[in-house]
Amino acid sequence: MTSSNILFLGAGRMGGAILRGWARSADIGEGVCVVDPTPGVAAGFAEKLGVLGIQSISELPLDYRADALVLAVKPQMIEQALPPLVPFLSQSGVIISIAAGFSIERIQALSRTGQPVVRTMPNLAAEVGLSATVAVASGEVADTHRELANSIMESVGSLRWVDDEELLHAVTAISGSSPAYVFALAEALAAAAEPLGLSKELGQDLAIDTILGAAALMKENRDPADLRRQVCSPGGTTLAALEVLQGSPGLNELIMDTANACVKRSRELAEIKGK
């Protein structure tokens, strides 16, 4: 597809992943601009992707106008960095934010009155094009804005929409932070392998490949509970293991406590940033 003018504020780990994904799915050029104060970052993207890469907003051409501004910096940087960029956003442009805990209301307060804003929560798998992203739109967001947000965020994985911004706290717990839960599971499986006589390297390889295979099966089947039942033979080894893992208290209670702790902290951080 033909690229719109997209202005990226920040090209770190997540912003850079989205920029690379967008480059793979669209015909981009200097209409796409990345602003990143870290020496060499923007220049590197300019060299590799042919975009306009600058370290400072002062380097933006005065006549540049973006169809979308992607906020991909840490939330604490937005208050200072966003207002000077607003004049470079077209009157019908949309702000797409990946900043955790930074509300639509606060983004609009720093930009134009009634500015269309799409707030998203991607996860780390954006780096390999497999992010599970959720988005919520302000009331001013039109179909064209949604289509553009879809194009950008789907370039790094899946995108689903919710109507209530408050739900992004739950999304943080279930998809935003949860890659770390899976990494912890892989760590635990690898650690369990050593006392059983397997090498650390073999245990780690088996854990990673098993998680990848299980994920692929779930993608096809769509019902983890059904797959779990298929694996469990009556009186078999898997059932013996799951009786421990899903005992009382077991995995379900642990994950519920984990998600609640994540939601609680997400709300706390939003309150802190809102002050």
Buried (B, 14 or more C-beta within 10 A) or exposed (E): EEBBBBBBBBBEEBBBBBBBBBBEBBEBEEBBBBBBBEEEBBBBBBEEBEBBBBBEBEEBEEEBBBBBBBBBBEBEBBEEBBEEBBEBBBEEBBBBBBBBBBBBEBBBEBBBEEBBBBBBBBBBBBBEBBBBBBBBBBEBBEEEBBEBBBBBBBBBBBBEBBEEBEBBBBBBBBBBBBBEBEEEBBEEBBEEBEEEEBEEEEBBBBBBEEBEEBEEEEEEEEEEEEBBEEEBEEEEEEBEEBEEEEEEEEEEEEBEEBBEEBBEBBBEBBEEBEE
